[in-house]
Amino acid sequence: MVGTVLVYLLAAGGAGALAEQFEFEFQQDVRDHPALRLSGPNAQQVARADGRGLRIALPADRSDLNGVGVDTRFRVGGDFEITLEYEILALPKEAPAEGCGVGLLLKFEKPSTGRAMLTRLRKGAAEVFGASRILPGEGGKDRYQTQNVPATGLRGKLRLARSGSTLKYLVADGPGEFREIHSVEIGTEVVTELRAQVRTGYKPASADVRLVHWSIHADSLPDRPTVKPTVQHKWTWLIWTVVGTLVLGLGGGTAFYFWKQRG
């Protein structure tokens, strides 16, 4: 595997003055990574690394309509900047009103704080980014406060960034620059759950999305596994074989030359 780095966990300057970071290229297998886990119904069957990312293909006839994605096995503390790069491969021409697509979901320490979600969805025939605050409602039913703005490209990035108690929702279409679409006062609690997921709004619809890259910068990443970067190169053995052959050949030729001179 040429120049493959499974993970970077660095205690160095991340985004701005943030102290710790986690980076993951989704073409690697999530199942092999101690800091991540697949989540959602039949995740092992519908999610696979395809060489360009983690492709999650949800069929329309699923019996369990929850989202499928990837969770971190560590918490996120203090200020942070969390970025997910994605590629939408296929969605229904007319999607459910709740939307089909990809999202970033944060859950905080206190249940009363609720959750935050940033999405790139198709709702009906409309392409939108959605910035949501999800609060507990009566009877255990979630209460959504959502701002939608138009989206265009099928590739892009989602970013949730907290500074102090303010959470900003930022999006980038294709190779474009990030733009802020919403912000809320969320407090300073630790993020206890972080998820990148493909969803169909709890409706029977198909969705095919590739997760490409995940970047998490924060003041602290409690509970993160202590994994060192590892680099493997499939041509290393060949390079050393060639070098060794040249060295031995040169040494043997030199020795033969001096032997002939002495003879």
N, C-alpha and C positions, 0 to 999 in steps of 0.2 A: 504494500500500500504506500504510494509515493507521497512523502511529506505529510503523512496523516497524523494529526494531533487530536486525540479523543477529547481532551478537556484541558482548559486552563483554569486553575484556581490560584489567583495571584493576590498577594498582599502588597499591592502597588497602586499608584494613582490610576483610578478608572476614569469615569466620566466626570470631568472637573476635579473636585477634591475628594471624590468618593474613594474609600480606602480599599474595598475588596471587589472582585469581579469573578463572574462565571461566564464562560463562553462555550457554546455547543453547536457543532455543525451536524445537522440532522441526517446527513447521508451515513453517519455512523449508526450503529444499532443501539437504540435506547435500552434494549434488554441487557446489554453488557455494561451499562453505566450505573455505578453505585449511587449517584446523586439524583437519578431520574427514574420514573416508573410510568408505564402505560396505564391509562385510566379509562373507565367507561366500558359499556357492554361489548363483549366479543372483541376487545381491543387487539388481542393477539392475532385475530383472523383478518381484521379490516385495516390494520396499520402495518406498513412494511417499509424499510429503507430501500430505495430504488436507485441509489447511486447519485441522485441529485437532491435528496432530502427524504423526509418521512412522509410517505404518501398515505393518506387516510381516506379510504373510499367507503362511504356509508350507503348501503342499499336502501331503496325505498320501502322494502317489505320487512324492515326490522321489527321485532316484537318489543324491544326495549328502545325507546326513542331518546334516551339521554345522550349527551354529547360524548365524543371519544377524543382523547388527547393524551397529553403528557403532563405529569405533575413533578414538581421538585420535591426532594426529600429533605429540604432544609428550609428554614425561615429566612425572612428578609427584614432587617431592622434599620431604623433611621431613615435618612434621605435615600432615595434610590432612583434608578433609571432602568426600566425593563423594556427591551425591544425585541419584537418578534418579526422576522421576515417570512413571508408566505407567498405562495403561488396558487391561484384558483384554477383548477383544471376543468371542472364541469359542475354546473348547477342547473336545476330545472329552469326552463324558459319562463315559467310562471311559478315562482316559489311561494310557499306559505307566507301569510302576512307577518308571521313572527320572524321570518327570515332564515335563510340557509347560508352558511359560510364559515368563517373562522373568527376566533376571539381570544382575548387574554382576560383571565379572571383572577381577581385577588380577593382573599378572605382574610379578615382582620381578627385580632385576638378576642375582642368583645363581640358577642352576637348582636348587640344593639347597634354597633357601628355598621353592620351589614357587609356588603361586598361591592367591589367596583369591577366593571367589565367594559372592555373596548373591543368593538367588533367591526368586521368588514363583511357585509351581508348582501344578498339579493332578497328584497322584500317585494313580492309580486313580480313586477318587471323592473323595479327600481333598484339601482346600485347605490348602496349607502354605507357610510361609516356611522357607527353608533356609540355614543358615550353614555354609559348607564351607571347609576347608583342604585343598588338593590337593597331595600330595607325590609326587615321583617314586618309582616302585616297581620291582620286579624285572622284567626283560624289557621295560623301557620303558613298562610299564602304570601308569597313574595310580592313586594310592591316596587315597581320599576319607575325610576325617574330617568328618562332617556332623551338625549338630544341627537338627532340624525342630521347628517350633511351628505351631499352627493359625493359619490366615488366614481372613478372612471376605470383605471387600469386593473388588470387581473393579477398583477404582481404589485407588492408594496410592503409597507412596514407599519406596525402598530407599536406605540410607545406609551407607557404609563410612567410618569415621573413625579416624585414627591419631593418637595422642598419645605422643610418645617412641617406645617399641618396642611399644606395645600397640595392637592393631587391634580396634575395636569394630564389631559388626554390629547395625544398628538398622533398625527397620521401622515403617511407619505405615499402618494400614488406613484407606482413605478419607480423610476430613478429620481423623482422630484424631491424637493426639500420638505422637511417636517413642518407641519402647521398645527397650531393648537386649535382644537374644536370645542373644548369645554374645560372647566376646572371646578373643583369643589373643595370645601373644607372637610377633611377626612380624619384629622387628628394624627397622632404620632405613634399609634400602636404598631406592634410587630405584625408583619404579614405572616400568617400561619399556613396559608395555602396559596400556591401559585400554580396556575394551570394554563396551558396553551391547548385549545381544543377546536374540533370541527363540530358544528351543531346544525340541527335542522328545526330549531324552535319547538321541539317536542311534537313534531308533526311527521307523518309518513312521507318523507321526501328523500331524494338522493343528494349526495354531496361528495365531491372528489377534490381534495385540497392537499397541497404539498407544503409541509413546514420545512423551511430552509435553514434558518439560523436563529439562535436564541442568545441574547446578550443581557446579563444581569449585573448591574453595577450598584453598589450600596455601601452605606456606612459600615454595615456588618451583615454577615451571612451565618447566623447561628446554626449549629448542627451540620454544617456542610462536611462531607467526607474529605479527608486529607489525601487527595489524589494528586500525584505529581504528573506533569506533562510527560508523555511518552511519544517518541517519534520512531517510526519504523520505515525502512526504505527497502523495497523489494530488490533493488539493484545493488545493495551494499556488498553481498557475497560475490557478485560478478566483478565489481570494481576491485575488491581486495584480491581476487584471483588473478586478474590481469596485472595489477601492480606487483603481486608476488612473482608472477611468471617473468615479468620484465626485469625485476631485481635479480632473480636467480639466473636469468639468461645473460644479463650484463655481467654479473659476477663470474659466471662460468666462462664467458668469452674473454674477460680480462685475464683470468687465471691461465687460460689456454695460450693467450698471446705471450705472457711472460715465460711460460714453460717453453714455448717455441724459441723465444729469444735466448734463453739460457742453453737450449739444446744447440 
